[in-house]
Amino acid sequence: MKKIITLIGAALFSTFAFAQVSPDVAEKAYKIMESTDDALAYHGDYSATVSLVVEKPGKPKENLQYKIFERTDKDLMTIVQLFPEADKGNGYLRNGDNIWSYDPISRKFSHTSLKEALGDSDMKLDDVEQNDTRWRDNYNVAAFEEGTLGKYPVYIVTLTAKTSEPSYAKSKYYIRKDVPLVLKEEDFSGSDRLMRTILIPKYSKVPAGYVSSQVIMRDELNKGEQTQQVISDLTFDALPDKIFTKAYLEGLN
C-alpha cells in the first residue's frame, strides 16, 4: 500500500534540474525510489483492511472495503472484497506474474493485470503491490530534480514505463529528503496528459516503518472524481500459505 502525497494546494518550486539523466543520476534516482519502499512498514507478510470512499459529481458517495494479504518477498497477494454486501467475496489473487480476478457468483477465475481498478474507484492493483525490484524492472529514469513541496525539500523523480506492467506511461514522484516518503504522485498518459494525482495528507509511524494512513486519488480526466483510502487493522503476523491460493477464495463463500 504503497504511496504518495502532500499538502493540497502547496506550491512547488523546482530549484535544480538535470537536462539529461546520466547513469550515475539514474542510479541515485533508483536508490531513492527503493528507499521509499524501505521506509514503509510493508515487508514480508502483512494484512490490512483498506476502506475506499469514491466521490463522483452528482452521485452519492460509494463506500468500498477490502482485506489485503501480501507476502512481499514472494510476489504473493490476495485481496477480498468485504463491502458492499452485494460484492462481498469478489477477489484477486497474485502469484508471481499470474494475476486472477475471482467472481464468487460464477465461481470462476479470470486472468487480469495490475492495471485493474478496485471496484469503481481510482485505486489500481499496482497501488497496493509491493516488490523490491519493481522500479528497476519496470521503469527508466527520465528526469531527476530537487525542489520544495510546501514546507518540505523534495526530490522529484520522473519515471517512464519500459514494460507493460505499470498502469501509466509516465509517473512523477515527489519525495521528502529528510525521510524518504512519497508526498505526491502524478500519473501521465503516453501523450503526456495528466491522468491522476495521488496525495497523502499524513503518514503514521509504527514499529515496522511508516504507513500512509490516508490517501487521496484524484481523477484528472473527470474533475470532481476522487477516491479516499484509509488503512486500518494492519498486522505483520506470518500468514498461512493457504491464503495465497484459489482454494482460499473459493472457500470464503
N, C-alpha and C positions, 0 to 999 in steps of 0.2 A: 504494500500500500504505500506505496511509494509516493512522494512528490510534494510540495510545489507552491510558490506564492508570494504574497506580500500585502502591504498596506494599500487598500483600494484608493486609487487616485493619487498615489505618491508619485512625485516627479522623478524622472530618471535622467541623469546627466552622464553621458559617456565621456570618459577622460582620455582613454588610450585605446587605440585600435591597431590591429595588425592587418596590413593590406593583403598579405599572403600568409598562409599558415605553413610554417616550416615544420620539419619532423620533430624538432625539439618542442615547439609550441603545441603541436598536436599531442605529443606525449604528456605535456603538462595538463592539457585540457582533459585527456582521458583519465589521468590520475585524479583530477578534481572531481569528475563525474563519479568515479569509483569511490571517492571519499564520501560523497553524498549518500551512497548506499551503506558504507561502513558506519556512518553516524546514526543510521536508523536502527530501530530495535528488531527489525525483521531478519533474523538469521537462523538457519537450521529449521526446526519445526516451530510453527506458531499457529494460532487460530484467533479469529476476531469476528465480531458482528459489525457489519457495515450497513448503516442506515442512510438512505438517499431520499432527499426531498426534491422532486422535479417540478420546476415552475415554468409555465408557458403562458404567454399573454392570452387572456380571455378564457382560461381554463382553471379549474380548481387545482390546488397543489396535489401532487401524487406522491404517496409515500411507498417506498420500496425498502425491503430489508433482506440481507443475505448473510449467510455464515460462510466464512472463508477459512480453508485449511491449506497450509502450504508447507512443503519441505524444500527450502530454497536451494540446498546443495545438490538436489536430485532432479530439479525441474518437475516437481510433482505439485499439483494444485487441484483442489476440489472446492467448488462453490455451490451452495444450496440456497435456493430462494425460500425465505421464511414468510414473507408478506408482500402483496396481499394474499388472502386465503385462496383466491381463485387460481393463483400462480404458484402456490406452495408446492415445493418438490421439484420445480424446474432446476436443472443443474448443469454444471460444466465440469469437465474432467480434463486435466492435462497430464500427460506422461511424455516428457521429452518434447519432441516435435509434433506429437499427435495431440490434437485438441478436439474434444467432442462436446456437443450440447445434448442434454437429455430432456425428453418430454415424458413426464410421468403418466400422461393420459394414454398415449400410444405405446409407452414403454420402449421407445426407440431412441437410439443414439445417432447423431448426425455429425459428420466432420465439420469443424468450423475453424476460426482463426482468432488470434489475439486482438484482431481489429473489431470483433463483435462487441456491441454495446450491451450493458446490463439493463434489460428491460427497455423502457423508453427514456433512459437517462443519457447524459453526456459522458458517462463513465464507460471506459472500454476495458476489456480483459487485461490489456497490457499495462493499464494504470495500477493494477494490483500485483502484477507479476514481478518477482524479484529474481535476478540472475546476475551473478558476479561478473560474467563476461559479456553481457548484453550490449554494453556501449561499444566495445571494440569489434564485436561480431557483427553488429547491425548498422553502425554509423561511421561516417567520415566527419572529421572536424573541418567545418567550413570557415569559421571565424572565431577569434578569441579577443575579448575586450575586457577592460576594467572600468568600473563606473560606480555610481551610487544609486540606490533604490530607497527612497525615503531617507531614513537615517542610517542605512546600512551601506558600507562599502561592499561591492559585489564583484564577482567575476561573471562575465556574460559569455556563455559558450553556445555557439550555433552549430548544430549537427545536421547533416543530411543523411537520409537513409541509403544504405548500399545493399540492403536485402529487402524482401517483400514483407518481413515481419513487422516493422513499425507501422503504426496507423497513419502517420503523416510523413510527407516527403521531407519536411524540414521542421526542426524544433529548436527554440531558443530558450536557454535556461539562465536564470538569474540566481546566483549562489552566494550566500554570505561568506565573507572572507574569514571572520573570526571563528565561526562554527560552520562546517560545510553542509548547510541546509538550503535546499532549493526554495526560494521565496516566490518564484513566479515562473510559469512556463507558457510560451506562445507556440502554437502549432500551425503550420502553413501547408498549403496545397503545393502541387508541382508547379503551378503558375505563380507561386509566391503570395497567394491570398491568405490572409489571416483567417483561420477556421475556428480556433478555440483558444481561450485563455484560461489558465488554471491559477487560482490564488489560494494561499493558505494563511488564514488570519493568525493562527498560532500553532506552535508545537508544544507537546508535553514531554517532560523528561521522566523516563522510567529507568530502572537499573540496567536494562539491556540496551538502552540507547534512547533516541528521540522518536516520537510518534506524532504524525500530522493529525492532530485531534479534530480539525475541521478543514475541509477543502471546498472551495467554490469553483465550479467549472462552468464557464460561460460559452454559449454557442454564439460565435461572432457572425454567422450567416443569418441567424434568426434572432434579431435583437429582442432582448427581454427573456430569452430562454436560458435557464441555468439549472444546474444540479448542485445541491449542497450535500456534502458527505460528512458523516460523523462516525468515528470509530469507537467501539466500546467492547467490553468483555475480552480484552486482549490477554492471551495466555501464551506461555512459552514451554508448556509441557510437551514431552515426547508424544507423538501421535501414533496410533496403531497403523500398521501398514494397510489394513483393510479399508481405511478411509479413502485411499487413493486408488480405488477400483470401481469398475462399473457395477459390480455386485452391491457395493455400498449404496450407491444412488438408487439402484433398483429396490433395495430393501427398506428404503425410507417410507414408502407408500404401500 
